[in-house]
């Protein structure tokens, strides 16, 4: 598994999360208009994308997310269609700050389904990884037994007894007692430390540098984008007029 990080020039080879943002109003009119947003992102990135897909905050205000891409196995399955861009950016920024070992540990926690019910949960999970013990490469009870004894020194076994010791049974008992999980990358178990709620779900609780959502600024739109916005306004007005006339005829 390889996680690509930001390169030295400031250009991003790969993002932590890519969300396909889709214009909901146009989608309801059988027009698929959307684009992938690479996260973490900036306010300018969001405004540019929304402008390109016609979400102007005037005629088209609503959008939803129809697809996700990420190198973190299982993460896409935890993300829904109507997630907050700010929350997704906060999560992606936290992941972007992790080293490869931390990302692997986060992936294991996600795979075992701990604290993955919402983006809020995932944000807090990303900041509570020290509450978990993770044994990379351990994928069986026997491996777990050897790891606990050889790496953690949980049991002193005389050299002449080691060839006869049942490492698999020892690992199985530990796994049953601690309620851990074997994942694709190793064994993970929640420790005895209490997790902290760093994020309570309110937008104001997201650090300011990660709050990036904003509709496009009409004054910063180019001529084509302005014409498209005004065209949408005209079309919306005509549609409303037709609806009123149809209602009056009834």
N, C-alpha and C positions, 0 to 999 in steps of 0.2 A: 504494500500500500504506500502510495507516495502523495504527499500533500505539497502543492506548489504555493509558495509564498510570494509576497511582493518583491520585485527585483530592485536593485540599487538605483535604477534610473527613475523610480517612482511609477513606472508602468507596471500593470498587473498582468502576470502570465495567466493566472487562474484565480477565480474568486472562491470564497468559502461557500457561498450560496448564490445561485442564479434563479430569479423568479420571473416567470413569463407573465408580465402585466398586460391585461386585456381590457379594452374599452367595453364596459358592460352595456351601455346604451346601444352601441353599434352591434354588439353581439346579439342583443335581443331583436335586432332588425336583420339578423342573418348575415352580418358582416363581421368577419374575424379580423380585428385590428389590434395587434399586440406586439410586444418586443421583450426580450430578456433584459432584466436589470441585474447587473453584477453587484453583489454586496460583499463587503462594505462599499458604500457609495457616498456621494456628496449631494447636497441640495441641487446643484446645477445638473448633476447626472439625472436626478429624478425629474426635474422640470423639463429637461431636454427630451427625455423619453415620453413623458405625458404629452408634450407638445406634438411629438411625432405620431402618436397614436390617437390624437384628437381629444384627449381629456383636458379640457381647458378651464374647468371650474365654473363655467357659465352655462353652456349648453349640455356638455357631458361632464358630469362631476364624479360618476361612480365607475369603479374598475374592480376587477377581481383577478385572481392569480390562477392560471390554468395549468401550470407545470412548474416543477422545480428541478434544478440540477445541483448536485453536490457530490464531492468525493467521500463524504462521511456516510457510510452504509447505514440505512434505516432512517436517516434524518428526514428525507423527503416525505416519508409516510407519516411523520408527526406534524406536518405543516398543512394548513387548510387553504381554501380558496379566498377567504376574506381576512387574511392576516394584515396586521398593521405594518406598513413599510418601515416605520421607525423601530418597532420591536424587532423585525427581521434584521434591520441594519445593526441594532445593538447586539443581537446574537452573533451575527457574522463578524462584527468587530472583536468580540470576545474570543471567538474561535481563531481569528486571524492573529491574535496576540499569543496563541499557544505554540509551544514547540511540538515536535512530532510525537513525543511520548505522551504529552497531555491530550493531544488530539485522538490518539489511539485509545487512551483511557476513557475519554468522553464518548467515543464511538461504542466502546464496550458497554458503558452505562446506558446508552440509548438502546442498544440491542437487547439488553435485559429488561427494558421497559420501565426503568426507574425514573419518575419525575419527567415524563414526556407528554403529558396530557395537553399542554399548551405551550406557546412560545414563551410565556412568562415562566413556566416550569423549566424549560430548557435553558433560559437565561440564568436562572438560579442554579440549575445543575452545573452549568459551565463554571460557576464561581464556587462550587462546593466539592470539587473533585478530590480535595484532601480528606473528604469523609469516606472515601473508598480505598480499599486495598486491591491492587491489580497485579496479577501474576502473568506477564506476557508469555506466550508460547505454551501455556499449560492448557491442554485440551482433553485430559482424561483424569480419572481418580488416581491412577498410578502416578502420572506426572505431578499431580497435586501433592501426593504423599512425599515424593522425592523433593519437591520444591520446598515444602514446609520444613522438612528435616534438614536438608542440605543447605538451603539458603537462609532460613529463618531460625534454625537450631531449636525447633520446638520440642525435639525429643532426642536425647543422647542415646545412641545405639552402639554398643561395643562392636568393634571391627569384626570379631568372629561370629557375631549374630546377624550382621547386615545381610549376608547372602540368604538368610532364611526369613527375614522380616517381611511382612505383608504390607508393602507400601500402598497398594491399591485399597486395601481395607481401611488403612489409616486415612487416606485421602477421602474416601467415601464417607467415613464418619464425620470428618471435618466439614465436608460440603453439606451434609444433612443438618448438622448442628448450626452452621452459620448461614444457611439459606442463600448461598452464593449462586453464580451462574457461569457455565462454560459458554463463551462467546467465540466468534470466528477468530479472534486474536489472542484469547487467553481466558483466564478465570478472574472474575471480579466479584467482590463482596463488600457490602456496606460495613464500615467500621462502627465503632461505638461513639464517634464524635457526632455532635448535633449539628445539623445543617442550619445555615443562616439564610433568611430571606433578604437578599440584597435588593430585589426589585419587587414592588408590590402590585404591579399591573397598571399603574397610572402613567400617562404620558409624561407628566411632570417629574416622575421619578426616573425617567431615562436621562442619563447625562446629556447635557446640551449638545455636545459635539456629535452625538449619535442621532439627534432629532433632525432628520433631513427632509421630511415630507413638506412639499409646497407645490401649489398649482403653478403653471407657467405664468410669468409676468408678461401681459400683453405688450408693454412698452419695450420688452427685450426680444419679442418675436420678430422674425424676418417677415418680409412682405408676403411670402407664400403662406406662412403659418397664420398671419393675420387674416388673409383672405379666406383661408379654410375655416377659421373660427367664425368670421362674419357669415360665411356661407352656411355653416351649421346653424347659426342663429336664425337665418332666413328660413331654412328648411324646417326648423323646429316650429317657427311661427306659422308657416303654412300648414303643417301637420295639425297644430292646435286649432287653426281656423276650420279645417275640414272636420275635425272632431266636433266642434261647436255646431257647425251647420248640420251635421248628421244627427246630432242630438235634438236640434230644433225641429228637424223634419219628422222625427219620431213623435 
